[in-house]
């Protein structure tokens, strides 16, 4: 039982595209949509959340040097809004 619980937590709930895709597919199934609509909507949602996550990480990596330069020049401390702000990298 513990192995199943660990699998659900580590593989399913920590992977946003799969989680969002499952929720979207479940919603389409509840609305009694056609199988083509369920599959296309699920794939669209999974690709969309992947693109959103990738774009956010690119913006963060682009602005990180700017915030470091502002911090050094003016002594202003701030935070970059990042999905993994508490787990990755030093505080800026």
mmCIF file as gemmi writes it, N, C-alpha and C atoms, coordinates in Angstrom:
data_model
loop_
_atom_site.group_PDB
_atom_site.id
_atom_site.type_symbol
_atom_site.label_atom_id
_atom_site.label_alt_id
_atom_site.label_comp_id
_atom_site.label_asym_id
_atom_site.label_entity_id
_atom_site.label_seq_id
_atom_site.pdbx_PDB_ins_code
_atom_site.Cartn_x
_atom_site.Cartn_y
_atom_site.Cartn_z
_atom_site.occupancy
_atom_site.B_iso_or_equiv
_atom_site.pdbx_formal_charge
_atom_site.auth_seq_id
_atom_site.auth_asym_id
_atom_site.pdbx_PDB_model_num
ATOM 1 N N . UNK Axp A 1 ? 0.814 -1.197 0 1 0 ? 1 A 1
ATOM 2 C CA . UNK Axp A 1 ? 0 0 0 1 0 ? 1 A 1
ATOM 3 C C . UNK Axp A 1 ? 0.858 1.263 0 1 0 ? 1 A 1
ATOM 4 N N . UNK Axp A 2 ? 1.951 1.231 0.78 1 0 ? 2 A 1
ATOM 5 C CA . UNK Axp A 2 ? 2.841 2.382 0.841 1 0 ? 2 A 1
ATOM 6 C C . UNK Axp A 2 ? 3.485 2.645 -0.516 1 0 ? 2 A 1
ATOM 7 N N . UNK Axp A 3 ? 3.8 1.58 -1.255 1 0 ? 3 A 1
ATOM 8 C CA . UNK Axp A 3 ? 4.409 1.749 -2.577 1 0 ? 3 A 1
ATOM 9 C C . UNK Axp A 3 ? 3.441 2.439 -3.538 1 0 ? 3 A 1
ATOM 10 N N . UNK Axp A 4 ? 2.173 2.09 -3.455 1 0 ? 4 A 1
ATOM 11 C CA . UNK Axp A 4 ? 1.177 2.726 -4.318 1 0 ? 4 A 1
ATOM 12 C C . UNK Axp A 4 ? 1.031 4.203 -3.95 1 0 ? 4 A 1
ATOM 13 N N . UNK Axp A 5 ? 0.981 4.49 -2.664 1 0 ? 5 A 1
ATOM 14 C CA . UNK Axp A 5 ? 0.869 5.87 -2.202 1 0 ? 5 A 1
ATOM 15 C C . UNK Axp A 5 ? 2.081 6.693 -2.628 1 0 ? 5 A 1
ATOM 16 N N . UNK Axp A 6 ? 3.28 6.123 -2.466 1 0 ? 6 A 1
ATOM 17 C CA . UNK Axp A 6 ? 4.5 6.823 -2.883 1 0 ? 6 A 1
ATOM 18 C C . UNK Axp A 6 ? 4.515 7.063 -4.385 1 0 ? 6 A 1
ATOM 19 N N . UNK Axp A 7 ? 4.045 6.094 -5.162 1 0 ? 7 A 1
ATOM 20 C CA . UNK Axp A 7 ? 3.991 6.259 -6.613 1 0 ? 7 A 1
ATOM 21 C C . UNK Axp A 7 ? 3.051 7.4 -6.987 1 0 ? 7 A 1
ATOM 22 N N . UNK Axp A 8 ? 1.889 7.436 -6.355 1 0 ? 8 A 1
ATOM 23 C CA . UNK Axp A 8 ? 0.917 8.494 -6.666 1 0 ? 8 A 1
ATOM 24 C C . UNK Axp A 8 ? 1.492 9.862 -6.32 1 0 ? 8 A 1
ATOM 25 N N . UNK Axp A 9 ? 2.133 9.986 -5.189 1 0 ? 9 A 1
ATOM 26 C CA . UNK Axp A 9 ? 2.683 11.278 -4.769 1 0 ? 9 A 1
ATOM 27 C C . UNK Axp A 9 ? 3.861 11.683 -5.638 1 0 ? 9 A 1
ATOM 28 N N . UNK Axp A 10 ? 4.812 10.79 -5.858 1 0 ? 10 A 1
ATOM 29 C CA . UNK Axp A 10 ? 6.046 11.178 -6.553 1 0 ? 10 A 1
ATOM 30 C C . UNK Axp A 10 ? 5.899 11.244 -8.067 1 0 ? 10 A 1
ATOM 31 N N . UNK Axp A 11 ? 5.083 10.395 -8.654 1 0 ? 11 A 1
ATOM 32 C CA . UNK Axp A 11 ? 5 10.353 -10.108 1 0 ? 11 A 1
ATOM 33 C C . UNK Axp A 11 ? 3.789 11.096 -10.669 1 0 ? 11 A 1
ATOM 34 N N . UNK Axp A 12 ? 2.71 11.108 -9.942 1 0 ? 12 A 1
ATOM 35 C CA . UNK Axp A 12 ? 1.477 11.659 -10.488 1 0 ? 12 A 1
ATOM 36 C C . UNK Axp A 12 ? 1.222 13.095 -10.036 1 0 ? 12 A 1
ATOM 37 N N . UNK Axp A 13 ? 1.211 13.311 -8.751 1 0 ? 13 A 1
ATOM 38 C CA . UNK Axp A 13 ? 0.881 14.637 -8.242 1 0 ? 13 A 1
ATOM 39 C C . UNK Axp A 13 ? 2.008 15.646 -8.427 1 0 ? 13 A 1
ATOM 40 N N . UNK Axp A 14 ? 3.23 15.181 -8.607 1 0 ? 14 A 1
ATOM 41 C CA . UNK Axp A 14 ? 4.343 16.109 -8.798 1 0 ? 14 A 1
ATOM 42 C C . UNK Axp A 14 ? 4.606 16.408 -10.271 1 0 ? 14 A 1
ATOM 43 N N . UNK Axp A 15 ? 3.797 15.888 -11.163 1 0 ? 15 A 1
ATOM 44 C CA . UNK Axp A 15 ? 3.955 16.117 -12.598 1 0 ? 15 A 1
ATOM 45 C C . UNK Axp A 15 ? 2.746 16.912 -13.1 1 0 ? 15 A 1
ATOM 46 N N . UNK Axp A 16 ? 2.858 18.255 -13.174 1 0 ? 16 A 1
ATOM 47 C CA . UNK Axp A 16 ? 1.695 19.084 -13.523 1 0 ? 16 A 1
ATOM 48 C C . UNK Axp A 16 ? 1.018 18.75 -14.855 1 0 ? 16 A 1
ATOM 49 N N . UNK Axp A 17 ? 1.755 18.484 -15.938 1 0 ? 17 A 1
ATOM 50 C CA . UNK Axp A 17 ? 1.032 18.191 -17.184 1 0 ? 17 A 1
ATOM 51 C C . UNK Axp A 17 ? 0.124 16.959 -17.089 1 0 ? 17 A 1
ATOM 52 N N . UNK Axp A 18 ? 0.589 15.938 -16.418 1 0 ? 18 A 1
ATOM 53 C CA . UNK Axp A 18 ? -0.228 14.733 -16.298 1 0 ? 18 A 1
ATOM 54 C C . UNK Axp A 18 ? -1.44 15.002 -15.402 1 0 ? 18 A 1
ATOM 55 N N . UNK Axp A 19 ? -1.224 15.704 -14.327 1 0 ? 19 A 1
ATOM 56 C CA . UNK Axp A 19 ? -2.319 16.012 -13.409 1 0 ? 19 A 1
ATOM 57 C C . UNK Axp A 19 ? -3.376 16.884 -14.085 1 0 ? 19 A 1
ATOM 58 N N . UNK Axp A 20 ? -2.958 17.939 -14.756 1 0 ? 20 A 1
ATOM 59 C CA . UNK Axp A 20 ? -3.902 18.827 -15.45 1 0 ? 20 A 1
ATOM 60 C C . UNK Axp A 20 ? -4.596 18.086 -16.588 1 0 ? 20 A 1
ATOM 61 N N . UNK Axp A 21 ? -3.851 17.283 -17.332 1 0 ? 21 A 1
ATOM 62 C CA . UNK Axp A 21 ? -4.448 16.506 -18.415 1 0 ? 21 A 1
ATOM 63 C C . UNK Axp A 21 ? -5.504 15.551 -17.917 1 0 ? 21 A 1
ATOM 64 N N . UNK Axp A 22 ? -5.251 14.918 -16.785 1 0 ? 22 A 1
ATOM 65 C CA . UNK Axp A 22 ? -6.236 14.002 -16.214 1 0 ? 22 A 1
ATOM 66 C C . UNK Axp A 22 ? -7.496 14.749 -15.776 1 0 ? 22 A 1
ATOM 67 N N . UNK Axp A 23 ? -7.313 15.902 -15.149 1 0 ? 23 A 1
ATOM 68 C CA . UNK Axp A 23 ? -8.477 16.686 -14.722 1 0 ? 23 A 1
ATOM 69 C C . UNK Axp A 23 ? -9.303 17.168 -15.919 1 0 ? 23 A 1
ATOM 70 N N . UNK Axp A 24 ? -8.627 17.585 -16.971 1 0 ? 24 A 1
ATOM 71 C CA . UNK Axp A 24 ? -9.342 18.037 -18.175 1 0 ? 24 A 1
ATOM 72 C C . UNK Axp A 24 ? -10.077 16.872 -18.828 1 0 ? 24 A 1
ATOM 73 N N . UNK Axp A 25 ? -9.419 15.726 -18.919 1 0 ? 25 A 1
ATOM 74 C CA . UNK Axp A 25 ? -10.077 14.553 -19.512 1 0 ? 25 A 1
ATOM 75 C C . UNK Axp A 25 ? -11.288 14.147 -18.686 1 0 ? 25 A 1
ATOM 76 N N . UNK Axp A 26 ? -11.154 14.176 -17.372 1 0 ? 26 A 1
ATOM 77 C CA . UNK Axp A 26 ? -12.27 13.833 -16.493 1 0 ? 26 A 1
ATOM 78 C C . UNK Axp A 26 ? -13.437 14.806 -16.7 1 0 ? 26 A 1
ATOM 79 N N . UNK Axp A 27 ? -13.127 16.085 -16.86 1 0 ? 27 A 1
ATOM 80 C CA . UNK Axp A 27 ? -14.173 17.078 -17.108 1 0 ? 27 A 1
ATOM 81 C C . UNK Axp A 27 ? -14.889 16.851 -18.424 1 0 ? 27 A 1
ATOM 82 N N . UNK Axp A 28 ? -14.129 16.537 -19.476 1 0 ? 28 A 1
ATOM 83 C CA . UNK Axp A 28 ? -14.759 16.265 -20.767 1 0 ? 28 A 1
ATOM 84 C C . UNK Axp A 28 ? -15.617 15.003 -20.711 1 0 ? 28 A 1
ATOM 85 N N . UNK Axp A 29 ? -15.145 14 -19.973 1 0 ? 29 A 1
ATOM 86 C CA . UNK Axp A 29 ? -15.922 12.764 -19.845 1 0 ? 29 A 1
ATOM 87 C C . UNK Axp A 29 ? -17.22 13.035 -19.089 1 0 ? 29 A 1
ATOM 88 N N . UNK Axp A 30 ? -17.156 13.857 -18.037 1 0 ? 30 A 1
ATOM 89 C CA . UNK Axp A 30 ? -18.369 14.203 -17.296 1 0 ? 30 A 1
ATOM 90 C C . UNK Axp A 30 ? -19.367 14.982 -18.156 1 0 ? 30 A 1
ATOM 91 N N . UNK Axp A 31 ? -18.83 15.762 -19.101 1 0 ? 31 A 1
ATOM 92 C CA . UNK Axp A 31 ? -19.715 16.517 -20.002 1 0 ? 31 A 1
ATOM 93 C C . UNK Axp A 31 ? -20.231 15.666 -21.157 1 0 ? 31 A 1
ATOM 94 N N . UNK Axp A 32 ? -19.789 14.405 -21.197 1 0 ? 32 A 1
ATOM 95 C CA . UNK Axp A 32 ? -20.188 13.441 -22.236 1 0 ? 32 A 1
ATOM 96 C C . UNK Axp A 32 ? -19.79 13.909 -23.633 1 0 ? 32 A 1
ATOM 97 N N . UNK Axp A 33 ? -18.563 14.416 -23.738 1 0 ? 33 A 1
ATOM 98 C CA . UNK Axp A 33 ? -18.032 14.829 -25.035 1 0 ? 33 A 1
ATOM 99 C C . UNK Axp A 33 ? -17.566 13.606 -25.824 1 0 ? 33 A 1
ATOM 100 N N . UNK Axp A 34 ? -17.319 13.8 -27.099 1 0 ? 34 A 1
ATOM 101 C CA . UNK Axp A 34 ? -16.86 12.699 -27.947 1 0 ? 34 A 1
ATOM 102 C C . UNK Axp A 34 ? -15.42 12.324 -27.585 1 0 ? 34 A 1
ATOM 103 N N . UNK Axp A 35 ? -15.012 11.102 -27.88 1 0 ? 35 A 1
ATOM 104 C CA . UNK Axp A 35 ? -13.634 10.686 -27.575 1 0 ? 35 A 1
ATOM 105 C C . UNK Axp A 35 ? -12.577 11.562 -28.251 1 0 ? 35 A 1
ATOM 106 N N . UNK Axp A 36 ? -12.88 12.04 -29.444 1 0 ? 36 A 1
ATOM 107 C CA . UNK Axp A 36 ? -11.929 12.914 -30.136 1 0 ? 36 A 1
ATOM 108 C C . UNK Axp A 36 ? -11.755 14.211 -29.367 1 0 ? 36 A 1
ATOM 109 N N . UNK Axp A 37 ? -12.84 14.763 -28.861 1 0 ? 37 A 1
ATOM 110 C CA . UNK Axp A 37 ? -12.792 16.001 -28.074 1 0 ? 37 A 1
ATOM 111 C C . UNK Axp A 37 ? -12.042 15.776 -26.764 1 0 ? 37 A 1
ATOM 112 N N . UNK Axp A 38 ? -12.249 14.624 -26.127 1 0 ? 38 A 1
ATOM 113 C CA . UNK Axp A 38 ? -11.563 14.31 -24.875 1 0 ? 38 A 1
ATOM 114 C C . UNK Axp A 38 ? -10.06 14.238 -25.105 1 0 ? 38 A 1
ATOM 115 N N . UNK Axp A 39 ? -9.658 13.53 -26.137 1 0 ? 39 A 1
ATOM 116 C CA . UNK Axp A 39 ? -8.222 13.356 -26.408 1 0 ? 39 A 1
ATOM 117 C C . UNK Axp A 39 ? -7.582 14.671 -26.829 1 0 ? 39 A 1
ATOM 118 N N . UNK Axp A 40 ? -8.232 15.398 -27.744 1 0 ? 40 A 1
ATOM 119 C CA . UNK Axp A 40 ? -7.636 16.656 -28.209 1 0 ? 40 A 1
ATOM 120 C C . UNK Axp A 40 ? -7.588 17.699 -27.096 1 0 ? 40 A 1
ATOM 121 N N . UNK Axp A 41 ? -8.624 17.773 -26.277 1 0 ? 41 A 1
ATOM 122 C CA . UNK Axp A 41 ? -8.621 18.719 -25.162 1 0 ? 41 A 1
ATOM 123 C C . UNK Axp A 41 ? -7.57 18.38 -24.119 1 0 ? 41 A 1
ATOM 124 N N . UNK Axp A 42 ? -7.394 17.088 -23.856 1 0 ? 42 A 1
ATOM 125 C CA . UNK Axp A 42 ? -6.386 16.648 -22.887 1 0 ? 42 A 1
ATOM 126 C C . UNK Axp A 42 ? -4.985 16.988 -23.373 1 0 ? 42 A 1
ATOM 127 N N . UNK Axp A 43 ? -4.705 16.688 -24.624 1 0 ? 43 A 1
ATOM 128 C CA . UNK Axp A 43 ? -3.375 16.98 -25.183 1 0 ? 43 A 1
ATOM 129 C C . UNK Axp A 43 ? -3.131 18.486 -25.216 1 0 ? 43 A 1
ATOM 130 N N . UNK Axp A 44 ? -4.153 19.253 -25.584 1 0 ? 44 A 1
ATOM 131 C CA . UNK Axp A 44 ? -4.013 20.711 -25.608 1 0 ? 44 A 1
ATOM 132 C C . UNK Axp A 44 ? -3.686 21.266 -24.228 1 0 ? 44 A 1
ATOM 133 N N . UNK Axp A 45 ? -4.366 20.768 -23.21 1 0 ? 45 A 1
ATOM 134 C CA . UNK Axp A 45 ? -4.107 21.238 -21.844 1 0 ? 45 A 1
ATOM 135 C C . UNK Axp A 45 ? -2.708 20.85 -21.386 1 0 ? 45 A 1
ATOM 136 N N . UNK Axp A 46 ? -2.276 19.641 -21.71 1 0 ? 46 A 1
ATOM 137 C CA . UNK Axp A 46 ? -0.941 19.188 -21.296 1 0 ? 46 A 1
ATOM 138 C C . UNK Axp A 46 ? 0.156 19.991 -21.982 1 0 ? 46 A 1
ATOM 139 N N . UNK Axp A 47 ? -0.011 20.25 -23.266 1 0 ? 47 A 1
ATOM 140 C CA . UNK Axp A 47 ? 0.979 21.052 -23.991 1 0 ? 47 A 1
ATOM 141 C C . UNK Axp A 47 ? 0.959 22.49 -23.473 1 0 ? 47 A 1
ATOM 142 N N . UNK Axp A 48 ? -0.219 23.022 -23.193 1 0 ? 48 A 1
ATOM 143 C CA . UNK Axp A 48 ? -0.329 24.393 -22.688 1 0 ? 48 A 1
ATOM 144 C C . UNK Axp A 48 ? 0.354 24.574 -21.349 1 0 ? 48 A 1
ATOM 145 N N . UNK Axp A 49 ? 0.159 23.654 -20.417 1 0 ? 49 A 1
ATOM 146 C CA . UNK Axp A 49 ? 0.798 23.791 -19.107 1 0 ? 49 A 1
ATOM 147 C C . UNK Axp A 49 ? 2.305 23.599 -19.221 1 0 ? 49 A 1
ATOM 148 N N . UNK Axp A 50 ? 2.744 22.753 -20.151 1 0 ? 50 A 1
ATOM 149 C CA . UNK Axp A 50 ? 4.182 22.582 -20.37 1 0 ? 50 A 1
ATOM 150 C C . UNK Axp A 50 ? 4.794 23.864 -20.924 1 0 ? 50 A 1
ATOM 151 N N . UNK Axp A 51 ? 4.116 24.495 -21.875 1 0 ? 51 A 1
ATOM 152 C CA . UNK Axp A 51 ? 4.616 25.748 -22.437 1 0 ? 51 A 1
ATOM 153 C C . UNK Axp A 51 ? 4.619 26.86 -21.398 1 0 ? 51 A 1
ATOM 154 N N . UNK Axp A 52 ? 3.601 26.913 -20.556 1 0 ? 52 A 1
ATOM 155 C CA . UNK Axp A 52 ? 3.525 27.926 -19.513 1 0 ? 52 A 1
ATOM 156 C C . UNK Axp A 52 ? 4.666 27.756 -18.508 1 0 ? 52 A 1
ATOM 157 N N . UNK Axp A 53 ? 4.932 26.526 -18.106 1 0 ? 53 A 1
ATOM 158 C CA . UNK Axp A 53 ? 6.03 26.258 -17.171 1 0 ? 53 A 1
ATOM 159 C C . UNK Axp A 53 ? 7.376 26.601 -17.791 1 0 ? 53 A 1
ATOM 160 N N . UNK Axp A 54 ? 7.576 26.233 -19.048 1 0 ? 54 A 1
ATOM 161 C CA . UNK Axp A 54 ? 8.828 26.531 -19.733 1 0 ? 54 A 1
ATOM 162 C C . UNK Axp A 54 ? 9.023 28.035 -19.9 1 0 ? 54 A 1
ATOM 163 N N . UNK Axp A 55 ? 7.966 28.73 -20.289 1 0 ? 55 A 1
ATOM 164 C CA . UNK Axp A 55 ? 8.059 30.181 -20.461 1 0 ? 55 A 1
ATOM 165 C C . UNK Axp A 55 ? 8.362 30.894 -19.154 1 0 ? 55 A 1
ATOM 166 N N . UNK Axp A 56 ? 7.758 30.432 -18.076 1 0 ? 56 A 1
ATOM 167 C CA . UNK Axp A 56 ? 8.037 31.028 -16.765 1 0 ? 56 A 1
ATOM 168 C C . UNK Axp A 56 ? 9.477 30.828 -16.337 1 0 ? 56 A 1
ATOM 169 N N . UNK Axp A 57 ? 10.014 29.65 -16.584 1 0 ? 57 A 1
ATOM 170 C CA . UNK Axp A 57 ? 11.415 29.418 -16.214 1 0 ? 57 A 1
ATOM 171 C C . UNK Axp A 57 ? 12.358 30.241 -17.085 1 0 ? 57 A 1
ATOM 172 N N . UNK Axp A 58 ? 12.01 30.45 -18.34 1 0 ? 58 A 1
ATOM 173 C CA . UNK Axp A 58 ? 12.845 31.276 -19.213 1 0 ? 58 A 1
ATOM 174 C C . UNK Axp A 58 ? 12.826 32.739 -18.781 1 0 ? 58 A 1
ATOM 175 N N . UNK Axp A 59 ? 11.65 33.231 -18.404 1 0 ? 59 A 1
ATOM 176 C CA . UNK Axp A 59 ? 11.556 34.611 -17.924 1 0 ? 59 A 1
ATOM 177 C C . UNK Axp A 59 ? 12.351 34.79 -16.632 1 0 ? 59 A 1
ATOM 178 N N . UNK Axp A 60 ? 12.272 33.821 -15.754 1 0 ? 60 A 1
ATOM 179 C CA . UNK Axp A 60 ? 13.012 33.887 -14.502 1 0 ? 60 A 1
ATOM 180 C C . UNK Axp A 60 ? 14.508 33.915 -14.758 1 0 ? 60 A 1
ATOM 181 N N . UNK Axp A 61 ? 14.991 33.044 -15.631 1 0 ? 61 A 1
ATOM 182 C CA . UNK Axp A 61 ? 16.423 33.02 -15.915 1 0 ? 61 A 1
ATOM 183 C C . UNK Axp A 61 ? 16.864 34.293 -16.636 1 0 ? 61 A 1
ATOM 184 N N . UNK Axp A 62 ? 15.973 34.938 -17.393 1 0 ? 62 A 1
ATOM 185 C CA . UNK Axp A 62 ? 16.313 36.178 -18.07 1 0 ? 62 A 1
ATOM 186 C C . UNK Axp A 62 ? 16.427 37.339 -17.074 1 0 ? 62 A 1
ATOM 187 N N . UNK Axp A 63 ? 15.502 37.424 -16.119 1 0 ? 63 A 1
ATOM 188 C CA . UNK Axp A 63 ? 15.482 38.55 -15.189 1 0 ? 63 A 1
ATOM 189 C C . UNK Axp A 63 ? 16.372 38.376 -13.971 1 0 ? 63 A 1
ATOM 190 N N . UNK Axp A 64 ? 16.871 37.188 -13.711 1 0 ? 64 A 1
ATOM 191 C CA . UNK Axp A 64 ? 17.706 36.968 -12.537 1 0 ? 64 A 1
ATOM 192 C C . UNK Axp A 64 ? 18.959 37.856 -12.547 1 0 ? 64 A 1
ATOM 193 N N . UNK Axp A 65 ? 19.712 37.967 -13.644 1 0 ? 65 A 1
ATOM 194 C CA . UNK Axp A 65 ? 20.877 38.867 -13.638 1 0 ? 65 A 1
ATOM 195 C C . UNK Axp A 65 ? 20.51 40.335 -13.43 1 0 ? 65 A 1
ATOM 196 N N . UNK Axp A 66 ? 19.343 40.729 -13.911 1 0 ? 66 A 1
ATOM 197 C CA . UNK Axp A 66 ? 18.914 42.113 -13.734 1 0 ? 66 A 1
ATOM 198 C C . UNK Axp A 66 ? 18.648 42.397 -12.263 1 0 ? 66 A 1
ATOM 199 N N . UNK Axp A 67 ? 17.98 41.482 -11.579 1 0 ? 67 A 1
ATOM 200 C CA . UNK Axp A 67 ? 17.704 41.696 -10.158 1 0 ? 67 A 1
ATOM 201 C C . UNK Axp A 67 ? 18.984 41.668 -9.331 1 0 ? 67 A 1
ATOM 202 N N . UNK Axp A 68 ? 19.95 40.848 -9.733 1 0 ? 68 A 1
ATOM 203 C CA . UNK Axp A 68 ? 21.239 40.831 -9.034 1 0 ? 68 A 1
ATOM 204 C C . UNK Axp A 68 ? 21.946 42.168 -9.22 1 0 ? 68 A 1
ATOM 205 N N . UNK Axp A 69 ? 21.916 42.721 -10.442 1 0 ? 69 A 1
ATOM 206 C CA . UNK Axp A 69 ? 22.57 44.004 -10.711 1 0 ? 69 A 1
ATOM 207 C C . UNK Axp A 69 ? 21.893 45.139 -9.939 1 0 ? 69 A 1
ATOM 208 N N . UNK Axp A 70 ? 20.575 45.134 -9.871 1 0 ? 70 A 1
ATOM 209 C CA . UNK Axp A 70 ? 19.867 46.164 -9.108 1 0 ? 70 A 1
ATOM 210 C C . UNK Axp A 70 ? 20.196 46.038 -7.625 1 0 ? 70 A 1
ATOM 211 N N . UNK Axp A 71 ? 20.285 44.807 -7.154 1 0 ? 71 A 1
ATOM 212 C CA . UNK Axp A 71 ? 20.622 44.577 -5.755 1 0 ? 71 A 1
ATOM 213 C C . UNK Axp A 71 ? 22.013 45.101 -5.428 1 0 ? 71 A 1
ATOM 214 N N . UNK Axp A 72 ? 22.963 44.845 -6.304 1 0 ? 72 A 1
ATOM 215 C CA . UNK Axp A 72 ? 24.334 45.307 -6.07 1 0 ? 72 A 1
ATOM 216 C C . UNK Axp A 72 ? 24.451 46.822 -6.208 1 0 ? 72 A 1
ATOM 217 N N . UNK Axp A 73 ? 23.737 47.406 -7.155 1 0 ? 73 A 1
ATOM 218 C CA . UNK Axp A 73 ? 23.87 48.837 -7.414 1 0 ? 73 A 1
ATOM 219 C C . UNK Axp A 73 ? 23.155 49.694 -6.373 1 0 ? 73 A 1
ATOM 220 N N . UNK Axp A 74 ? 21.958 49.287 -5.987 1 0 ? 74 A 1
ATOM 221 C CA . UNK Axp A 74 ? 21.146 50.13 -5.117 1 0 ? 74 A 1
ATOM 222 C C . UNK Axp A 74 ? 20.876 49.537 -3.737 1 0 ? 74 A 1
ATOM 223 N N . UNK Axp A 75 ? 21.282 48.305 -3.528 1 0 ? 75 A 1
ATOM 224 C CA . UNK Axp A 75 ? 21.044 47.67 -2.243 1 0 ? 75 A 1
ATOM 225 C C . UNK Axp A 75 ? 19.602 47.278 -2.009 1 0 ? 75 A 1
ATOM 226 N N . UNK Axp A 76 ? 18.827 47.204 -3.08 1 0 ? 76 A 1
ATOM 227 C CA . UNK Axp A 76 ? 17.419 46.823 -2.974 1 0 ? 76 A 1
ATOM 228 C C . UNK Axp A 76 ? 17.331 45.31 -3.055 1 0 ? 76 A 1
ATOM 229 N N . UNK Axp A 77 ? 16.633 44.723 -2.109 1 0 ? 77 A 1
ATOM 230 C CA . UNK Axp A 77 ? 16.444 43.278 -2.155 1 0 ? 77 A 1
ATOM 231 C C . UNK Axp A 77 ? 15.036 42.972 -2.62 1 0 ? 77 A 1
ATOM 232 N N . UNK Axp A 78 ? 14.936 41.976 -3.469 1 0 ? 78 A 1
ATOM 233 C CA . UNK Axp A 78 ? 13.636 41.579 -3.982 1 0 ? 78 A 1
ATOM 234 C C . UNK Axp A 78 ? 13.627 40.106 -4.304 1 0 ? 78 A 1
ATOM 235 N N . UNK Axp A 79 ? 12.517 39.647 -4.765 1 0 ? 79 A 1
ATOM 236 C CA . UNK Axp A 79 ? 12.352 38.249 -5.117 1 0 ? 79 A 1
ATOM 237 C C . UNK Axp A 79 ? 11.859 38.153 -6.541 1 0 ? 79 A 1
ATOM 238 N N . UNK Axp A 80 ? 12.308 37.114 -7.218 1 0 ? 80 A 1
ATOM 239 C CA . UNK Axp A 80 ? 11.779 36.792 -8.528 1 0 ? 80 A 1
ATOM 240 C C . UNK Axp A 80 ? 10.632 35.824 -8.3 1 0 ? 80 A 1
ATOM 241 N N . UNK Axp A 81 ? 9.495 36.115 -8.879 1 0 ? 81 A 1
ATOM 242 C CA . UNK Axp A 81 ? 8.364 35.2 -8.74 1 0 ? 81 A 1
ATOM 243 C C . UNK Axp A 81 ? 8.672 33.954 -9.556 1 0 ? 81 A 1
ATOM 244 N N . UNK Axp A 82 ? 8.932 32.883 -8.86 1 0 ? 82 A 1
ATOM 245 C CA . UNK Axp A 82 ? 9.347 31.643 -9.496 1 0 ? 82 A 1
ATOM 246 C C . UNK Axp A 82 ? 8.564 30.501 -8.886 1 0 ? 82 A 1
ATOM 247 N N . UNK Axp A 83 ? 8.234 29.528 -9.706 1 0 ? 83 A 1
ATOM 248 C CA . UNK Axp A 83 ? 7.512 28.359 -9.234 1 0 ? 83 A 1
ATOM 249 C C . UNK Axp A 83 ? 8.295 27.624 -8.163 1 0 ? 83 A 1
ATOM 250 N N . UNK Axp A 84 ? 9.607 27.608 -8.292 1 0 ? 84 A 1
ATOM 251 C CA . UNK Axp A 84 ? 10.453 26.885 -7.347 1 0 ? 84 A 1
ATOM 252 C C . UNK Axp A 84 ? 11.309 27.851 -6.531 1 0 ? 84 A 1
ATOM 253 N N . UNK Axp A 85 ? 10.766 28.994 -6.17 1 0 ? 85 A 1
ATOM 254 C CA . UNK Axp A 85 ? 11.553 30.027 -5.483 1 0 ? 85 A 1
ATOM 255 C C . UNK Axp A 85 ? 12.094 29.558 -4.149 1 0 ? 85 A 1
ATOM 256 N N . UNK Axp A 86 ? 11.379 28.697 -3.476 1 0 ? 86 A 1
ATOM 257 C CA . UNK Axp A 86 ? 11.823 28.269 -2.145 1 0 ? 86 A 1
ATOM 258 C C . UNK Axp A 86 ? 12.743 27.072 -2.198 1 0 ? 86 A 1
ATOM 259 N N . UNK Axp A 87 ? 12.854 26.41 -3.327 1 0 ? 87 A 1
ATOM 260 C CA . UNK Axp A 87 ? 13.66 25.197 -3.394 1 0 ? 87 A 1
ATOM 261 C C . UNK Axp A 87 ? 14.883 25.328 -4.278 1 0 ? 87 A 1
ATOM 262 N N . UNK Axp A 88 ? 14.983 26.384 -5.063 1 0 ? 88 A 1
ATOM 263 C CA . UNK Axp A 88 ? 16.065 26.451 -6.037 1 0 ? 88 A 1
ATOM 264 C C . UNK Axp A 88 ? 16.753 27.819 -5.956 1 0 ? 88 A 1
ATOM 265 N N . UNK Axp A 89 ? 18.053 27.796 -5.912 1 0 ? 89 A 1
ATOM 266 C CA . UNK Axp A 89 ? 18.841 29.021 -6.028 1 0 ? 89 A 1
ATOM 267 C C . UNK Axp A 89 ? 18.853 29.875 -4.787 1 0 ? 89 A 1
ATOM 268 N N . UNK Axp A 90 ? 19.79 30.804 -4.746 1 0 ? 90 A 1
ATOM 269 C CA . UNK Axp A 90 ? 19.913 31.688 -3.58 1 0 ? 90 A 1
ATOM 270 C C . UNK Axp A 90 ? 18.859 32.774 -3.596 1 0 ? 90 A 1
ATOM 271 N N . UNK Axp A 91 ? 18.632 33.35 -2.461 1 0 ? 91 A 1
ATOM 272 C CA . UNK Axp A 91 ? 17.722 34.483 -2.36 1 0 ? 91 A 1
ATOM 273 C C . UNK Axp A 91 ? 18.398 35.702 -2.952 1 0 ? 91 A 1
ATOM 274 N N . UNK Axp A 92 ? 17.666 36.436 -3.739 1 0 ? 92 A 1
ATOM 275 C CA . UNK Axp A 92 ? 18.248 37.612 -4.413 1 0 ? 92 A 1
ATOM 276 C C . UNK Axp A 92 ? 17.789 38.86 -3.723 1 0 ? 92 A 1
